[in-house]
Amino acid sequence: MAALAALAPTLGDAAAVPFLVVAGLAFFGVRDGEWFETLALPGDREEERLYGFVAFSIAAAGLALFASLPRTPLPYEAFAAAALAVGGGRLGRAFVSRRSSGEFPLVTGYLGVGALAALAGQVAVLLQVDVIGVPGSPAGSAAASAASTNAVTAVVAALPELVFLASVAALTAALVRSLVFDRDAHITMILVAFAVWGFVALDPTVTVPLIAFGLGVTVALGYISFALGTASVPGMLTGVLSALLAVVLGGVGWFLTLMSFYAVGGLASKYRFDEKADRGVAQENEGARGTGNVLANSAVALVALLGYAATPHLSVPATPFAFAFAGATATAMADTLSSEIGGLFDGPRLVTTLRRVEPGTDGAITWQGELAGLTGALLVGGLAVLGMPLGDLVVGGVIVVLAGFAGMTADSVLGASIEGDRVGNQAVNFLATLSGAAVAVALGVALG
């Protein structure tokens, strides 16, 4: 079913028809037997309907129709990448499940086959689009032969970008799948299609060395984070996707700045974990950060990264986005080190009143934690000014450090004043990184 998406350019206005036909046959004609057992998802057997498969087919039909409309900018390659990332991913996971029930091997199978399938789908689409683009050329004619040659050349030239988009599709699909029900493949496909569409519109410059470095290093670091227990599988997927986007859309300097937080922050969470657990200040889930925690600390930085990548299309200055990225990351680093290191010491004081409080109290600080946080902000500031477009090295570094310290302080104040039953720690972390980003941009504009 997913493979049909690769034929969408040839089918044109009729691209949605095969999906709708198969959906109708599956819903009305397959109620039991081998095909039913093969295609049934959790919950389908109880209801004796292939609701999951049918929903996937109808969603694919909708995307195919959307892509075939005359003025719709949804590219066929985004549709094919999304459908095949989900379909291929499910196939890869099914193969691995015959030999292993571990979540990491299963996710690896999903990512590997999903990415390869998404890449193959994009290649097939581009070959069809280039060949069909020669009007009135019968098969075997000189024009058709030239078109085929040109199409292959164009695909080879675009291969690094296609690999990037396929990787984004597979990572996004695996991440969304980890957050929704197994039966919600249609939701996963739609979200992936729009994500890939966005990156196609950004049109990043992707070279072979860049994508090789990005994939190699991010996958290796993702595995290390999972093996050390600093991230859950969803958290690992979020981190790998974020790091890949940083290196491709920003550059190596952006990647190192973000990775400094992921690496140092993750290790800080595991540092003397048992002691922090006894004191009631340890990170939940045995110190393994999940998707919510990673996004709470990285969402502002990722939005700034996307804004930076979009500046060539919007004719706006890029430097404020760089400051926002660095300020948010410095805040996340400073706040994490302040909490993880400061929680090991006695005598914490509430930041708003400086009264002594129990360890683990929201908004409590120690001088050791503040010093650790400042050190983290200095580390991020040093990496940022060396690898990001922040202008003057000294001024840019000072701005990032001040923004990190301000954001860390904002986190403590918010923790003391609003954190509780209605406002959780992740929301506070997000607001703190937003504060750090705003301070960095304001100082960058004022001093720039």
C-alpha positions as CSV (number, residue, x, y, z in Angstrom):
1,M,0.0,0.0,0.0
2,A,2.7,2.5,0.9
3,A,4.7,1.6,-2.3
4,L,1.8,2.9,-4.4
5,A,2.8,6.4,-3.3
6,A,5.9,6.2,-5.5
7,L,3.6,6.0,-8.5
8,A,1.7,9.2,-7.8
9,P,3.4,11.3,-10.5
10,T,2.5,8.8,-13.2
11,L,-1.1,8.4,-12.0
12,G,-1.6,12.2,-11.7
13,D,-5.2,13.1,-10.9
14,A,-6.0,9.5,-10.4
15,A,-3.3,9.0,-7.7
16,A,-5.9,8.7,-5.0
17,V,-7.9,6.0,-6.8
18,P,-5.8,2.9,-5.9
19,F,-5.8,3.8,-2.2
20,L,-9.5,4.2,-2.1
21,V,-10.1,1.0,-4.0
22,V,-7.9,-1.0,-1.7
23,A,-9.5,0.7,1.4
24,G,-13.0,-0.4,0.2
25,L,-11.9,-3.9,-0.5
26,A,-10.2,-4.2,2.9
27,F,-13.1,-2.8,4.8
28,F,-15.9,-4.7,3.1
29,G,-14.2,-7.8,1.8
30,V,-11.6,-8.9,4.3
31,R,-13.2,-10.0,7.6
32,D,-11.1,-13.1,8.4
33,G,-8.6,-15.5,7.0
34,E,-4.9,-15.2,6.3
35,W,-5.0,-11.7,4.8
36,F,-7.0,-10.4,7.8
37,E,-4.5,-11.9,10.2
38,T,-1.6,-10.4,8.3
39,L,-3.0,-6.9,8.1
40,A,-4.8,-6.7,11.4
41,L,-3.5,-4.2,14.0
42,P,-4.2,-4.2,17.7
43,G,-7.9,-3.8,18.2
44,D,-8.9,-4.9,14.7
45,R,-9.5,-8.5,15.7
46,E,-12.0,-7.7,18.4
47,E,-14.0,-5.5,15.9
48,E,-13.4,-7.9,12.9
49,R,-12.5,-4.9,10.7
50,L,-9.2,-3.7,9.3
51,Y,-9.7,-0.2,10.7
52,G,-6.0,0.6,11.0
53,F,-5.2,-0.5,7.5
54,V,-8.2,1.2,6.0
55,A,-7.4,4.5,7.9
56,F,-3.9,4.4,6.5
57,S,-5.2,3.8,3.0
58,I,-7.7,6.7,3.2
59,A,-5.1,9.0,4.7
60,A,-2.8,8.1,1.8
61,A,-5.6,8.8,-0.7
62,G,-6.1,12.3,0.9
63,L,-2.4,13.1,0.6
64,A,-2.3,11.8,-3.0
65,L,-5.3,14.0,-3.9
66,F,-3.7,17.0,-2.1
67,A,-0.4,16.5,-4.0
68,S,-2.1,16.2,-7.3
69,L,-4.1,19.5,-7.1
70,P,-2.9,22.0,-9.7
71,R,-1.6,24.7,-7.2
72,T,-0.8,22.6,-4.2
73,P,2.8,22.9,-3.1
74,L,2.9,19.5,-1.4
75,P,5.6,17.7,-3.5
76,Y,5.1,14.1,-4.6
77,E,8.5,13.2,-3.0
78,A,7.2,14.4,0.4
79,F,4.2,12.1,0.0
80,A,6.2,9.2,-1.1
81,A,8.8,9.6,1.6
82,A,6.2,9.8,4.3
83,A,4.2,6.8,3.1
84,L,7.2,4.6,2.6
85,A,8.9,5.7,5.8
86,V,5.9,4.4,7.7
87,G,5.2,1.4,5.6
88,G,8.9,0.4,5.3
89,G,9.4,1.1,9.0
90,R,6.6,-1.2,10.0
91,L,8.1,-3.9,7.7
92,G,11.6,-3.5,9.3
93,R,10.2,-3.6,12.8
94,A,8.2,-6.8,11.9
95,F,11.4,-8.5,10.6
96,V,13.4,-7.6,13.7
97,S,10.6,-8.7,16.0
98,R,11.1,-12.3,14.8
99,R,14.5,-12.3,16.5
100,S,14.3,-9.7,19.3
101,S,11.7,-8.1,21.5
102,G,14.0,-5.3,22.7
103,E,12.8,-1.8,22.0
104,F,16.2,-0.6,20.7
105,P,16.6,-3.3,18.0
106,L,12.9,-2.9,17.0
107,V,13.4,0.9,16.6
108,T,16.6,0.3,14.7
109,G,14.8,-2.0,12.2
110,Y,12.1,0.6,11.8
111,L,14.6,3.4,11.1
112,G,16.8,1.4,8.8
113,V,14.2,0.0,6.5
114,G,12.0,3.1,6.7
115,A,14.8,5.4,5.7
116,L,15.8,3.1,2.7
117,A,12.2,2.9,1.6
118,A,11.7,6.6,1.9
119,L,14.9,7.2,-0.2
120,A,13.7,4.7,-2.8
121,G,10.3,6.4,-3.0
122,Q,11.8,9.9,-3.6
123,V,14.2,8.5,-6.3
124,A,11.3,6.9,-8.1
125,V,9.2,10.1,-7.9
126,L,12.0,12.3,-9.2
127,L,12.7,10.0,-12.1
128,Q,9.0,10.0,-13.1
129,V,8.7,13.8,-12.7
130,D,11.7,14.5,-14.9
131,V,10.7,12.0,-17.6
132,I,7.1,13.0,-17.7
133,G,8.2,16.6,-17.9
134,V,9.1,16.1,-21.6
135,P,5.7,16.4,-23.4
136,G,4.8,14.2,-26.4
137,S,7.9,12.0,-26.1
138,P,6.9,8.4,-26.9
139,A,8.8,5.6,-25.2
140,G,12.1,4.8,-26.9
141,S,12.4,8.1,-28.6
142,A,15.6,10.2,-28.5
143,A,13.8,12.8,-26.3
144,A,12.7,10.2,-23.8
145,S,16.2,8.7,-23.7
146,A,17.7,12.1,-23.1
147,A,15.1,12.8,-20.4
148,S,15.9,9.6,-18.7
149,T,19.6,10.4,-18.7
150,N,19.0,13.9,-17.4
151,A,16.7,12.5,-14.7
152,V,19.4,10.1,-13.5
153,T,21.9,12.9,-13.4
154,A,19.6,15.1,-11.5
155,V,18.8,12.3,-8.9
156,V,22.5,11.7,-8.4
157,A,23.2,15.4,-7.8
158,A,20.2,15.5,-5.4
159,L,21.2,12.3,-3.5
160,P,22.6,14.0,-0.4
161,E,19.4,16.0,0.1
162,L,17.3,13.0,-0.6
163,V,19.2,11.0,2.1
164,F,18.6,13.9,4.5
165,L,14.9,14.0,3.8
166,A,14.6,10.2,4.0
167,S,16.4,10.3,7.4
168,V,14.1,13.0,8.7
169,A,11.1,11.1,7.5
170,A,12.2,7.9,9.2
171,L,13.2,9.6,12.4
172,T,10.0,11.6,12.6
173,A,7.9,8.5,11.8
174,A,9.6,6.5,14.6
175,L,9.3,9.3,17.0
176,V,5.6,9.9,16.3
177,R,5.0,6.2,16.4
178,S,6.5,6.0,19.9
179,L,4.0,8.6,21.1
180,V,0.8,7.4,19.5
181,F,-1.0,4.0,19.3
182,D,0.3,1.4,16.9
183,R,-3.0,1.7,15.1
184,D,-2.5,5.3,14.3
185,A,-0.2,4.9,11.3
186,H,-2.4,7.3,9.3
187,I,-1.7,10.1,11.8
188,T,2.0,9.3,11.7
189,M,2.1,9.4,7.9
190,I,0.3,12.8,7.7
191,L,2.6,14.4,10.2
192,V,5.7,13.0,8.5
193,A,4.4,14.3,5.1
194,F,4.0,17.8,6.3
195,A,7.4,17.7,8.1
196,V,9.2,16.6,5.0
197,W,7.3,19.2,3.0
198,G,8.6,21.8,5.3
199,F,12.2,20.7,4.8
200,V,11.7,20.5,1.0
201,A,10.6,24.1,1.1
202,L,13.6,25.2,3.1
203,D,15.8,23.7,0.4
204,P,18.9,23.3,2.5
205,T,22.4,22.9,1.0
206,V,23.3,19.3,1.8
207,T,26.7,17.9,0.8
208,V,28.0,14.3,0.9
209,P,30.5,15.0,3.8
210,L,27.9,17.0,5.7
211,I,25.2,14.3,5.6
212,A,27.8,11.5,6.2
213,F,29.1,13.4,9.3
214,G,25.6,14.2,10.5
215,L,24.2,10.7,10.2
216,G,27.3,9.0,11.5
217,V,27.9,11.1,14.6
218,T,24.2,11.6,15.6
219,V,23.4,7.9,15.3
220,A,26.5,7.0,17.3
221,L,25.7,9.5,20.0
222,G,22.1,8.4,20.0
223,Y,23.2,4.8,20.7
224,I,25.6,5.9,23.4
225,S,22.9,8.0,25.1
226,F,20.6,5.0,25.2
227,A,23.3,2.6,26.3
228,L,24.3,4.8,29.2
229,G,20.7,5.3,30.2
230,T,20.7,9.1,29.7
231,A,17.8,8.9,27.3
232,S,14.8,6.7,26.7
233,V,14.1,5.4,23.2
234,P,11.7,8.3,22.4
235,G,14.1,10.8,24.0
236,M,17.0,9.3,22.0
237,L,15.0,9.7,18.7
238,T,14.2,13.3,19.6
239,G,17.8,14.0,20.3
240,V,19.1,12.3,17.1
241,L,16.6,14.2,15.0
242,S,17.4,17.5,16.6
243,A,21.1,17.0,16.2
244,L,20.7,16.0,12.6
245,L,18.7,19.1,11.9
246,A,21.3,21.2,13.7
247,V,24.2,20.0,11.6
248,V,22.4,20.2,8.3
249,L,20.5,23.4,8.7
250,G,23.0,25.3,10.8
251,G,26.4,23.7,10.5
252,V,28.9,21.9,12.7
253,G,29.1,24.8,15.1
254,W,25.4,24.7,15.8
255,F,25.6,20.9,16.2
256,L,28.4,21.1,18.7
257,T,26.6,23.8,20.7
258,L,23.5,21.7,20.9
259,M,25.3,18.4,21.5
260,S,27.2,20.0,24.4
261,F,23.9,20.3,26.3
262,Y,22.7,16.8,25.4
263,A,26.0,15.1,26.3
264,V,26.9,17.1,29.5
265,G,23.3,17.4,30.6
266,G,22.7,13.7,30.2
267,L,25.9,12.8,32.1
268,A,25.1,15.3,34.9
269,S,21.7,13.5,35.3
270,K,23.4,10.2,35.9
271,Y,26.2,11.7,38.1
272,R,25.8,10.3,41.7
273,F,22.3,9.3,40.8
274,D,21.7,7.0,43.8
275,E,22.7,9.8,46.1
276,K,20.3,12.2,44.5
277,A,17.6,9.6,44.5
278,D,18.0,9.2,48.3
279,R,17.7,13.0,48.7
280,G,14.6,13.1,46.5
281,V,16.1,15.3,43.8
282,A,16.9,12.8,41.1
283,Q,15.6,12.9,37.5
284,E,12.6,10.6,37.1
285,N,12.8,7.4,34.9
286,E,16.3,6.5,36.3
287,G,17.7,9.6,34.8
288,A,16.7,8.7,31.2
289,R,15.3,11.8,29.6
290,G,12.2,11.3,27.5
291,T,10.7,13.2,24.6
292,G,8.9,15.7,26.8
293,N,12.1,16.6,28.7
294,V,14.2,16.9,25.6
295,L,11.7,19.1,23.8
296,A,11.0,21.2,26.9
297,N,14.7,22.1,26.9
298,S,15.3,22.2,23.1
299,A,12.0,23.4,21.5
300,V,12.9,27.1,21.5
301,A,16.4,26.3,20.1
302,L,14.9,24.2,17.3
303,V,12.4,26.9,16.3
304,A,15.3,29.3,16.2
305,L,17.3,26.9,14.1
306,L,14.4,26.5,11.6
307,G,14.0,30.3,11.6
308,Y,17.7,30.7,10.8
309,A,17.4,28.1,7.9
310,A,14.4,30.1,6.5
311,T,16.1,33.5,6.5
312,P,17.3,33.2,2.9
313,H,13.7,32.8,1.8
314,L,12.3,35.6,4.1
315,S,15.0,38.3,3.6
316,V,15.4,38.8,7.3
317,P,18.7,39.0,9.3
318,A,20.0,35.6,10.5
319,T,22.0,36.8,13.6
320,P,19.0,37.2,16.0
321,F,18.0,33.5,15.3
322,A,21.6,32.5,16.1
323,F,21.5,34.4,19.4
324,A,18.1,32.9,20.2
325,F,19.5,29.4,19.6
326,A,22.6,29.9,21.7
327,G,20.7,31.7,24.5
328,A,18.1,28.9,24.8
329,T,20.8,26.2,24.7
330,A,22.9,28.1,27.3
331,T,19.9,28.3,29.5
332,A,19.1,24.6,29.2
333,M,22.7,23.7,30.1
334,A,22.9,26.1,33.0
335,D,19.6,25.1,34.5
336,T,20.4,21.3,34.1
337,L,23.8,21.6,35.8
338,S,22.5,23.9,38.5
339,S,19.8,21.4,39.4
340,E,21.8,18.2,39.0
341,I,24.9,19.5,40.8
342,G,23.2,21.8,43.3
343,G,20.9,19.1,44.4
344,L,23.8,17.2,46.0
345,F,24.5,19.9,48.5
346,D,22.7,20.9,51.8
347,G,21.4,24.3,52.7
348,P,19.4,25.3,49.7
349,R,17.6,28.6,49.8
350,L,14.5,29.7,48.0
351,V,15.5,32.1,45.2
352,T,12.6,34.6,45.9
353,T,13.1,34.9,49.7
354,L,16.6,33.3,50.4
355,R,15.0,31.3,53.2
356,R,16.4,27.9,53.8
357,V,14.2,25.1,52.4
358,E,14.3,21.4,52.0
359,P,16.4,19.9,49.2
360,G,14.2,19.3,46.1
361,T,11.9,22.3,46.8
362,D,10.9,24.0,43.5
363,G,12.9,27.2,43.1
364,A,15.6,26.2,45.7
365,I,19.2,27.2,44.8
366,T,22.7,26.6,46.2
367,W,25.8,28.5,45.5
368,Q,27.4,25.3,44.2
369,G,24.5,24.8,41.8
370,E,24.7,28.4,40.6
371,L,28.5,28.1,40.0
372,A,27.9,24.8,38.1
373,G,25.2,26.5,36.0
374,L,27.5,29.5,35.2
375,T,30.2,27.0,34.1
376,G,27.7,25.3,31.8
377,A,26.7,28.7,30.3
378,L,30.4,29.5,29.7
379,L,30.9,26.2,27.9
380,V,27.9,26.9,25.6
381,G,29.0,30.5,25.1
382,G,32.5,29.4,24.1
383,L,31.3,26.8,21.5
384,A,28.6,29.2,20.2
385,V,31.0,32.1,19.4
386,L,33.5,29.8,17.7
387,G,31.0,28.0,15.5
388,M,28.0,30.4,15.0
389,P,27.5,33.8,13.4
390,L,27.4,35.9,16.5
391,G,29.7,38.7,15.4
392,D,32.4,39.8,17.9
393,L,33.8,36.8,19.8
394,V,34.0,38.6,23.2
395,V,30.7,40.4,23.0
396,G,28.9,37.4,21.6
397,G,30.3,35.1,24.2
398,V,29.3,37.5,27.0
399,I,25.8,37.8,25.7
400,V,25.3,34.1,25.5
401,V,26.6,33.6,29.0
402,L,24.5,36.3,30.5
403,A,21.4,34.9,28.7
404,G,22.1,31.5,30.0
405,F,22.5,32.8,33.6
406,A,19.3,34.9,33.2
407,G,17.4,32.0,31.9
408,M,18.6,29.7,34.7
409,T,17.5,32.4,37.2
410,A,14.1,32.7,35.5
411,D,13.7,28.9,35.8
412,S,14.3,29.2,39.6
413,V,11.9,32.1,40.0
414,L,9.2,30.4,38.0
415,G,9.7,27.2,40.0
416,A,9.3,29.1,43.2
417,S,6.2,31.0,42.1
418,I,4.1,29.0,39.6
419,E,5.4,25.4,39.4
420,G,3.1,22.9,41.0
421,D,0.0,20.9,40.2
422,R,-1.1,23.0,37.2
423,V,2.3,24.0,35.8
424,G,4.8,21.2,35.6
425,N,8.6,21.2,35.4
426,Q,8.7,20.8,31.6
427,A,6.5,23.9,31.1
428,V,8.8,25.8,33.4
429,N,11.9,24.6,31.5
430,F,10.3,25.7,28.2
431,L,9.5,29.2,29.6
432,A,13.0,29.5,31.0
433,T,14.7,28.7,27.7
434,L,12.3,31.1,26.0
435,S,13.5,33.7,28.5
436,G,17.1,33.0,27.8
437,A,16.5,33.2,24.1
438,A,14.7,36.6,24.5
439,V,17.5,38.0,26.6
440,A,20.2,36.9,24.1
441,V,18.3,38.5,21.2
442,A,17.6,41.7,23.1
443,L,21.3,42.1,24.1
444,G,22.4,41.1,20.6
445,V,20.3,43.8,19.1
446,A,21.3,46.4,21.7
447,L,25.0,45.7,21.6
448,G,25.2,44.8,17.9
